[in-house]
Amino acid sequence: MHIRMVTMKAGGDCVPNSIIGERLQELRNRRSVNQEIAAEACGISRIALARYENGVRVPRMDTAAKLAQYYGV
């Protein structure tokens, strides 16, 4: 299994996509919403959110900011 690394701007540390995805899924589950509701609230597709949660893709900074605002983190 290949895990791509993502450089986070704040501290310069690298974080595996899977950790970002797990955290997004955890935050969504805490709000008790499905992917469709969370994605719509953030202005992204459900498929995009699923890819972020599964570690297939990483959200761009603007999308990450929308997700953070929605989840209150």
C-alpha positions as CSV (number, residue, x, y, z in Angstrom):
1,M,0.0,0.0,0.0
2,H,1.4,3.4,-1.0
3,I,0.7,6.3,1.2
4,R,1.3,9.7,-0.3
5,M,2.6,12.4,2.1
6,V,1.3,15.9,2.3
7,T,3.3,18.9,3.5
8,M,1.2,20.9,5.9
9,K,2.0,24.7,5.7
10,A,1.7,25.6,9.4
11,G,4.5,23.5,10.9
12,G,6.1,22.1,7.7
13,D,5.4,18.5,9.0
14,C,4.2,15.8,6.7
15,V,1.0,14.0,7.4
16,P,-0.2,10.8,5.6
17,N,-3.4,11.4,3.6
18,S,-5.0,8.5,5.6
19,I,-4.7,10.5,8.8
20,I,-6.3,13.6,7.3
21,G,-9.1,11.3,6.0
22,E,-9.7,9.6,9.3
23,R,-9.9,13.0,11.0
24,L,-12.4,14.3,8.5
25,Q,-14.6,11.2,8.9
26,E,-14.4,11.4,12.7
27,L,-15.5,15.1,12.6
28,R,-18.4,14.3,10.3
29,N,-19.5,11.4,12.4
30,R,-19.5,13.6,15.5
31,R,-22.0,15.9,13.8
32,S,-24.1,12.8,12.9
33,V,-24.4,13.8,9.2
34,N,-23.8,11.8,6.1
35,Q,-21.3,12.7,3.4
36,E,-23.9,14.3,1.2
37,I,-25.1,16.8,3.8
38,A,-21.5,17.7,4.9
39,A,-20.3,18.1,1.3
40,E,-23.3,20.3,0.3
41,A,-22.7,22.5,3.4
42,C,-19.1,23.0,2.2
43,G,-19.8,23.5,-1.4
44,I,-18.1,20.3,-2.7
45,S,-19.4,17.1,-4.2
46,R,-20.0,14.0,-2.1
47,I,-17.5,12.1,-4.2
48,A,-14.8,14.7,-3.4
49,L,-15.5,14.4,0.3
50,A,-15.4,10.6,0.1
51,R,-12.0,10.8,-1.7
52,Y,-10.7,13.0,1.1
53,E,-12.0,10.7,3.8
54,N,-10.6,7.7,2.1
55,G,-7.1,9.3,1.7
56,V,-7.3,9.2,-2.1
57,R,-7.1,13.0,-2.4
58,V,-6.2,15.9,-0.2
59,P,-8.4,19.0,-0.1
60,R,-6.9,22.3,-1.4
61,M,-6.4,25.0,1.2
62,D,-9.6,26.8,0.4
63,T,-11.6,23.6,0.7
64,A,-9.8,22.6,3.9
65,A,-10.7,26.0,5.3
66,K,-14.4,25.4,4.4
67,L,-14.3,22.0,6.0
68,A,-12.6,23.4,9.1
69,Q,-15.2,26.1,9.4
70,Y,-18.1,23.7,9.0
71,Y,-16.7,21.3,11.6
72,G,-15.7,24.1,14.0
73,V,-12.0,23.3,14.2
